[in-house]
């Protein structure tokens, strides 16, 4: 990195050592090596391989523009290095890079004699009172577009109703919101409302009018694309900590975000919903809940039960982050039994990222003042302590081991990831072959997989029959109840909606008939395997 910085200094350009994408810092060295292994910039571009360049970073699925941004980052910071050091070709930085550098490193204009009452801040610095003994404040080289002319041009363009001017404003803001690291929305306090004005026609008219078509209307498509641009810009600004509070307290923005999130993730508006969810997740630490029926809380809770993995992850993270605010403890300290049951299912899903997010949620909420921890143990459908104990042997593949036992990675203590020297490290989910020696719910899961196998549509078994066999075998060893038993069963052998409804709403749950499942011909009987 030292050599790369010296290279940029020599060329008169600015190096941003760790750009941010999808909430993650980008390792420029790793990006460079990946691109060179693929044949270099030109070959990756020709083969449309920029998305694959970002695969090692495990960006969230909601980060839909990662390929475009990675290419832009490489072009700006690494292309020149590749040209001169690998291909031995001279490289001259483009004019826009030089212009940005010259503007950002130019000496500020001399200040007039002190008239402190007229001193104002810019988007990147707060007002400073300069006495005779003080030097002018340090000038930030990363700052771009800091003059008032830029602000005025943006505001006038957004209000002009002239297509060319509006397009210029949006294109500029999209680029600017991405590259800027220290832009404060307080510099243009009316910007959020001006941007949201472009979403009004869509949310008030277009959704209902286009509900039964595929947005074939050119006007509707253009309106939707403009709305996407609005939330793309706001999303970029929401990654800057200095803007989180202003965005979180903007009631109109929050209401519109709720409308965007409520759109079905599988619909043609899925990209818009993901942008809205990203923003809500980013501003969550500054959101103040008013009651247990607050729209933020109810909307995110509903998303937990979505069938879209990205939305479930986003909802878990948003609910976790909103709990860090002390003012929300009184509202969040009560556990919702349905949420607890659903999170229990997620902990049994073979998805490392979902498990990590769920554990972080449970950690955050169990640390709240109140009765959440007690209610968690009460409502959890299974042996929570045994399951959490199993995670002590967990070794993540998402991140390298921490250098200290006190560090954390994805909410899982790094002490759980330190390599111990036994002959064989236990997996996070144990071997189910000898299930009789396991704790619940793994014992039940292993027994079900041994006794049953997936069948055809005509294969059916009474739940009472299989549950009775389970109780008979493990009745003296603290077996699961019928509710917990069925939860494990439907994870091993998913059941159609009709069966789910019969079990949940029927007068006698035990009389539920399971579908698409049959007895395993090689199942064990009384601990012995048939041949």
N, C-alpha and C positions, 0 to 999 in steps of 0.2 A: 504494500500500500504506500510505503514511503516513496518508492520509485515511481508509482503511478501519480502521486501528488506532485512530485518534481516535474514529471512529464507535462502535467496540466499547467503548472506554474510557468514552465518554459514556453508553452503554447499560448499563454495568456487566457486560459479558460479556468473555470472553477470546478473542483471535484467535490461531490457530495459523497462522503465515504460510505454511508449506510442509508441508502434510500429506503423508504417504507412502502410496502405493498401488502394489502390484506391484513394490516395490523402486524406484519412481520418485517424485521429488518433484512434487507437483501445483502447477501455476501457476494461482493463484486468478484472476488477471486474465484469463488465457486461457479458463478455465472460464466466467467471467462473460460474456465477450464471445460465446462460443459459445452459451450459453443465451439471451442477449438476441437474438442473430440468429435464433434459432429461435422467438422470440415470448415468452420469459420462462418463469419457473418453472412456472406453472400450465399453460401450453400444452405444455411439454416433458413434464410429468407426464401430462397427458391423452393425449398421443400416444405414450406409452411410449418416449420418445426419449432416456432417460438413457444407454443403451449407446452411442448415436451421439455423445453429448457427449464420451465418453472415447476415441473413435476416433483423434483427433489425437495422443494420447499413446502409441499403439502398445503397449498393455499386453500382456504375454505371454498366450497363449491359456489358460494355467493359471490366470489370474486370473479366476475365473468369477463373482465377485460385484462386479465393477467398477461396474455400474449402480446397485446398491443403495448402495454406499459413496459414489459421486459425489453421489447425491441427498442423502445424509446430510451430506456435507461442505458442499454448497451451502446446505442448510437451516440449518446451524449457523453458517456464516460469511458467506454472501452474500445470503441471502433478505431480511434486514432492510435491507440497503443497496439492493437492487432496489426494495423496497416504498417506501422514503422518497425515494430519489433519482431513480428512474425513473417510478414510478407516482404519486408525491407522496401516498402514503397513510401515515398514522402506523403505526408498528410497535413493538409491545411484546414484548421477548424472552420466550420461554416460561419457566416457573418452573424447569425443570431446568437451563437455562443459567445463570440467576441463582443457583440453589442451588450449582452447581458452582463458580461464580466466588467466591461468598461464602465457601464452605468452603475454597477454595484460597488466598484472600487474607487470611483471618482471622489475627490475630496468634496465635502459638503460646502455649500455656499457660505461665505462669511456671515455670521449673525449680526444683525443690526444692534446698536446700543440697547442695553437691556430695557425691555418693556414687558415685564413678566406677565402682565395681565393679558397679553396677546399671544403668549406661547401656547401651542397646541401640540398634541401627539399625532403620530401617523399610525398607519396600520401595524407598524412593527416596533414602535417605541412609545413610551409614555412621556408626557411633558416633563421637562427637566428645568429647574431653575438654576441658572448659571450665575455665580457670583464672580467677583474679580479674581478670587483665588482658585476658581475651578476651571478645568479645561472643558471644552465641548465634549458631550457624550460620545462614546466610541461608536463608530459607524459599522453597521452589520453588513459584511460583504455578501451574505446570502440574500439580502432583501432585493426584491425586484418590484417595479411598478409602485414606488413609494410616494410618488408625487400626487398632488391633488388633481392634476389634469386627468390622470388615469381614472380616479374616482368619478369625476364629473362626466367623463366620456362614457363610462359604464352606465351611470344612472340615466343620462339623457338617451342613450341608445335603447335601454330597456323600456323607456317610457315613450319612445318615438312612434311606435306602431309602423315603422318602416322596415320591411322584411330584411333588407341588406344590413341595416344597423343592428337589428335584433340578432340576426345570425352572427354578426361580428362579435357582439357582446357575449353570446353563449359560447362560441368557439374560443374566445379569449379566456372566459372564466373556467371552462373545462380544463384548458391547458394550465392556466395559472393556479387553479385550486390543487392540481396534481403536483406541480413542481415546488410550490411555496411551502416552506417549513415553519414560518412564523407570521402568517397573516392573521390578524385579529379582526373578526367581524365587526367589532366596535368601530372600526375605521369607516365602515359603510353600514350604519345601523339599519337602514331601510332596505338593504339588499335582500334579506330573506323574504320580506313581504312582496317585493317586486317580483322575485322569482316565483313565489307561490301563486301570484296572480295568473301566471301562465297555466296553472293546473286547474283553475276553476271550471273552464268549459268541459274538461275531461271528466272530473268527478261529479259535476252536476248534470251532465247531459250524455256524454259519449258512452259511458259504461252501459247504461240502460238501453240506449238506442242501438248499440252494436252487440247486444247480448246474444243475438241469434245469427250473427254473420261472422265472417272471418276477417273483419276489418279491410274489406276490399276497397272501401271508399278511400280515395287518396287523401281527402281532407282529414278523415279520422286517423289514418296512419300518421300523417304529419303531426296531428295533435298529440298522439301517443308518444311519438319520438321526442317531441318537445318536453313532455312531462318526464320522460326518462332522462333527458339532459338536466332538467331542474334537480332531480334527486341525485344524479351523478355528481353535480357540483356540491350540493349540500353534504352528500356522503363524504366527499374528499375533505371538506372543511371539518367534518365531525371527527376526523382522526387527529386533529390538533387539539391538545388539551385545553388551550386557552379559549376555544370556542364552545366547549361542551356545555358550560353553564348557560350561555345565551341561547343555545339551541334547545336545551332541556326546559327552559322557562318560557319558551315561545309556544303559547297555548294553541294558536292557529296551526302551527307546524305539527304539533303532536296530534291534533285531531285529524289532519290530513294523512299523517303517517299511519294512523289506525285504520283509515279507510283503505290505504294501499296494502297494508298487511292482511286485511280481511279478504282480499281477493284470493281466489283459489290458486295455490302454488302450481297446480298442473294446468292452469288456464294459459291463454296467450299473454296474460299480464304477469306471468311468473317472474320475469326480470324486474319489473317494477316492484313487486312484492319483496323481492330479495334486497333491492336497494333500500327500501323503507325499513326492513328488518335490520340491516347493517347499521343504519343511522340510530335506530332505537337501542341497539346493543351498545353502540359507542357512547351515547348520552346517558345511559342507564345510571351511572354513579351520581348524577346530579338530578335525577328525577325524584320529586317528592310526591309520594302517594297520599291521597286524601282519605281513602277508606278501603275496605276490603273489596269493594265493588268498583274501585277505580278502573277506568277503561284500560289503562296500561296493564294492570295486573290481570284483568279478566281476558284481555286479548292474548297476552303471552301464555297464559294458562291453557287457553283453547289450542294454541299452536303446539303445545306439548303432545296433544293427541292427534296431530296431523300425520298423514302417511308419507310426508316428504322428509327425508332424513336431514337435509340442510335446514329446513324450518324448525325441526325438533331441536337440533343443535343450537341454532340461533336463539330459540326461546329459552332453553336451559341457561345459556350464557347471559342473556338479558336479565332473567330472573335472579341469577346469581349476583350480577353486578349491581342491581338495584338494591340488594340487601346490604351493601357495604355502607349505605347512608344510615347514620344512627337515627335520624328522624323517622325512618320507615320501620324500625324494630317493632313498635307497638302493633303495627298492622300485619307484619309478616311472621310474628312469633307463633301463630296458630297454624298447625299442619292440616292440610286438606287430605283426607283419607284417599280420595280418588287419585290425587297427584302422587302420593306415596306409593300406592299400588302400581301406578304406571312406571314410576322410576324404578321400582323393584324389577319390573319386566326388562327395563333397559339395561340393568346391571347383569342380566343373564344373557343378553344378546352378544354375539361374538363380534363386537365392534369396539375397538380400543378407544377411538375418539369419543364415542358416545359414553362409554364407561367412565372415562376421565372427566368429562363434563358433568356427568351425574354425580360422581364422587365430590367434585368441587362444589356443586350445589348443596349436597348434604353437609359438607364441612362448613360452608358459610352459614347455612340456616341453623345448624346445631350449635353454633357459637352465639346465636342471638339470645338476649335476655328474654326469659319467658319459659313456656312449657313445650317448645317445639321438640326438644330431644326426647322428652317423655312420650309425647304423642307419636313421634317417629317409631319408637320401639313398640308402642301399643298397636299402631296401624300397619306396621310392616308385615307383609304376608309371608313370613318365613323366618329363618334364623339369620338375622342381620349381623349379629356379632360373628357368627361362623363365616359368613360371606366376606366381611371386612377383614377378618383374620387371614382368609385365603389371599387377599390382595397384598399381604405383606411380602409375598414372594414374587410379586408382579415386577416384570422388567419391560420397560417401554421400548418400542421400536420407533416411536415418533421423534425421539430426541436422544442425544448421547447422554451417558450417565453424568450426574452432577459431580463436580469436584469436591463438594463438601456434603456432609450428611444433613446439613440444615437447609440446603437449597431445595427448591421445589420446581417440579416440571409438570405442567398441566394439572396443578393441584394435588399431585401425588408426591408425598415426601421422598426426596432423593435417597433417603436412607433405605427405602424399599428397593432401590435400584442398584445398591452397591453389591458387587459380585462377591458372594461368599464361596468358600472353597470346598463345599461338600462334593461328593462324587457326581451327583446329578442335581441340578436345580429344579425345584418343583415348578410346574407350569401354573399359570394363573387359573386355569380350569383343570382340575385333576383328571387323571385317567379314570374313566368310568367303569372299567372292566371289573374291578373289585369294589363295586358300589356298596356292598354291605358294610364296609369299613369306613365309609365317608359320612360326613355330617350332611344334614339337610341344607339346601334343597338338592345337593348333588347326588345324594343317595337315591332320592325319588327320581331324579332325571335319569340316572344310570339304570335303575330298575325298569322304568318305562321303556327306555330304548332297547333293553334286553327282552322285555315281554312282548312289545308291539312292533309293528312295522307298517309302513305306508301302504295303504290298499287302494282299491278302485272305488268308484262312486257307489257300487252296491255293497261294499264292505262296511258293516256297522257293528258297534259294540256298545252295550249299556254302560254308562259311567258307573252305576252302582256296582256292576260286576267287577270291573277292574279296580275300583276303589276298595271293595271288600277284600279282594286278594291282597292288596297292598297293606290294608289294616291287619289282616290275619298274619302276614309275615313280619310286620314291624310294629305291631300293636303295643308291645311292651317297651319299645325303644323310642318314645316320643315322636310318633309319626306326624306328618302334616295333616291339618284339617282339610275338609273337602274344598274349601275356597282356595287355599294355597296349593293343594294337589292339582286342581284344575288349571291354575295359573301355570304350573310347571308343564303340565300335559300339553296345553295349547302352544307352548313354546317349542316343545319337541315335535308335536304333530298339529300344526295349525288347523283350526276348525272353521267351517263356513259361518257366515253371519247369522244364519238361522239357528245354528247350534249355540253360538254366543248369546243370542237373545233368549233362547230357551233356558239357558243356565242362569242368566242374570235376572230374568223377569218371571220365570216359571214358578209355580207354587211349590214344587218339589225339585230342587236342583239335582238330586241324586237320580231322578228318573230321566235325565237328559240322555239322549242317544248320540254317541260319537259317530262321526262320518269319516270316510276315507282312511280307515285304520283297521288292522286285523292283527290276530295273534301271530307272533313270530314262531315259525315251526321249530326253530332251534332254541327256544327260550329255556331258561333254567327253571327247574322245579325243585323246591326245597333246597336251594343252594347248589344243585347239580345241573350241569348242562346236558341236554339231550343230544343224542347223535343220530 
